[in-house]
Amino acid sequence: MEFRINTSHTASANDDAGAPTRVVVAEDDVLLREGLASLLERSGFDVVGLAGDGGQLVGLVRDKAPELVVTDIRMPPTNTTEGLDAAKLIRQELPEVGILVLSAHVEVEHAMELLAGGRGIGYLLKSRVTDVADFIDTLGRIAKGASVVDPALVSELVAARRRDDPLAVLSEREREVLALMAEGRSNAGIAHRLWVTEGTVEKHVRSILTKLNLPEAGDDHRRVLAVIAYLEAR
């Protein structure tokens, strides 16, 4: 895998106080693990630990108290869902830690499990790491509380909607806004992508939340519920 460093996105590796975001990386492939760590360090992150399996990951997070975790979804000993299981345990114990799970393939069920964990959660295909600028931007958004879904997963779900689509009440533009919400875009980011004003996006978001009959809660939580509804409509 080739890593192309784009230093123009280094600022996203820092928290609001200007200190580098502390990260733990978990990946059983040594070359990929070291490559990710090198990429993150050179992009301004502070890599405080490297793990080769789920047990090591949980131990490092408890010991090092990072702000962000990047983990493969499949790790030893069974190479099934060890990374996902570790991520869920970390979310239970330390809900303020942002988590990005990497997967070699689109796995809808796993992505939905992750998003159900709330804010600061991401699901990304490993192939996306080669687009360094986008990858670093994604990490920065997750560290700030966004929920990010790989665009490939979003595309697959759009193409495979069920006939009894619960999103049928939404207009085409509202579906576009919801798809961008599923990618973790802010209202400002959605406005930029759709070439509309941020106020227009805010109106669409309010309409989406109302039409989907989501329970009254914090706006961030309702956005996550909307994304989950989007993923379930497949």
N, C-alpha and C positions, 0 to 999 in steps of 0.2 A: 504493500500500500504506500502510495506516495503522499507525503505531507507537504503542502505548499503553505508557507507561513505568510499571512497578511497582517502586518503590524498595525494597520489602520484601525483594527478593532480591539486593540489592547485595552482601551479604557473600560470595556465591558467586563474585564476581569477584576475590577476593583469595586469594593463596596462603597456606600455613601460617604464613609470617612476617609476614603482614599487608600485603604489598606488592601493588599491583594486578597482575593477570595480564596479561602482554604479548601482544598479538594482532596478527596481520597479516590483513587482509581482501582477498580477491581476487574481483572481480565486474566483468564488462565493461559492465554497465548502470550508468552514472554515478550516476543518481538512487538506485538500490538500494544501490550501493556506499557512497555518502555517507550514506544513511539508516541502513545497518547500522553504519557507523563512529560516527555520532552516537548511535545506540541503545546501543552498547557503551560509549562514553565516559560517557554519562549513567548507565549501570548500574554504573560502577566499574571497568571495564577500561581498560587503557592501550593504545590503538591506535597501534602503532609504524610501521605502513606500510600503504599501499593499492596494489593492483595491478589492472591491467586485462586481463592475460593470464597464461598459465602461466609464461612465461619471466621476467616481472617478479616473479611470486610466488616462484619459486625463488631469484632473486637477492636479494629482500628478506629471505627467511628466512635465507639464508646470511649476510647483512650485519647483520641486526637481532637474530638469535637469539631469536625469540619463544618463548613457552611454548605458544601455541595458534595454529592457522591456521583461518580460515573461508573456504572457497572454493566457487565455483559449479562444477558438474561440467562444464559446457560453456562454453568461452571461445574467442576468436579464436586462430588465423586460420580454423580449419575449423568451430568451434562443435560439436565432437563430444565428445571426452574429454580435452581439454587440462587441465582442472582435476583430473581423476582421475589423469592421467599425472603431473602436477606433485606431487600428493599422494603418489603411490607413490614418486617420486624423493626427496621430503623424508623419507618414512618410512625409506628405505634409508640416507640420509646422516645424518639426525638423528632416530633412533627415539624420543627422549624428548619430541619435540614432539607435542602433541595436535592432531588434525585433525578438523574437521567439514566434510563435503562437503554442499552444498545442491543439490537437484535439483527441477526443475519437475514431474517425473513419477516414478512408481514404476518403478525400473529394477533388477530383481532381480539380474541378473548383476553390475552395477557395485557394488551393495551387498555382495555376497558377496566380491568382490575386495577391497573395503576392509576388511571384517572379518577377512580372512585376514592382514591386516597386524598383528594383535595388539591390545594394550591401547591406550586413549586414541584410539579411532577412532569417528566418528559419521557417520550417514547420515540426513539429515532433508529432508523436503519443504519447499520455500520457503513454502508456505502456513502452515507451523507457526510461522514467524517472527512472525506477527501475534499469537500468544499469547505475549506478551513474557515473562511470569513463567516459563512452561514452557521457553521458548527459553533464557533466562538460566540456569535450573536445569540444562538439558541441557549448556550450555557448561561450567558448573562441574564437572559429573560427568565430562565428557570430559577436562578439564584435570587431574583427579585420577586418570585412568587407566581410566575406565569405557568400555565399548564400547556405543554407543547406536544402536538401529535405530528408524526412524520407525514408530509404531504402525500406520500405514496399510499399510506393507510387511508387517508381521507378520500383519495381518488377511488380506491377500491370500494370503499363503503358507498360512495355516491353511485357507482356503477352497479352495485348489488342490492339496491334498496328493495325491501319487501313490498308486495302489493298493498298490504295494509299499512301504508307508510304513515306514522304518526306525525310526520313533518309536512303532510299534505296541506295543512292549514297555513303554511308559510308561503309567502310570495317568492318568486325566483330571486329577487334581490336579497330577501331575508335569508334564503338558503345560502347565498354567496357570503353574506356576513357571518352566518353561523359556521360555515366551512373555515373561514379565516379565524374565527374564534377558536375553533378546534386546533388550529396551528399555533395557538398561543399569542395571537396578535392583539395588541391593545387597540382601543378605539381609534387612536391617532394612526396606528399602523394600518388598520383596516381602511381608514379614510384615504391614506396615501395609496394603497393598492387599488382602490376602486375609483379614485379620482373624484371623491365627494368630500363634503365638509365633515368635520368631526361631529358637529351637531346633528347632521343627518344620520351618521352611524349610531349615535346615542339613541335617536328615535327608533331606528331599526332594532337595536338591541332590546329596548323596552318593549317593543311590539312582540319580538320573539319570545321573551320571558313570559309575557302575558298570554300569548296564544298557546304556549306549551303548558300552561297552567302550573307553573313551578311555584312551590310554596314560598311565602315571604321569608327572606333570610338576607344575610349580607350579600351585596351585589357580587362580590368575588365568588362566593359559594354558589349563587344562582347561575353564574356564567359556567361554572364547572358542571352543574346539573344539566345545563343546556347542551354542553358538549357530550355528556354521557348519553343524553337522549338522541343526539345526532349519531353517535356510534352504534346505539342499539337499533337504529332504523336501517338495518342492512338486510 
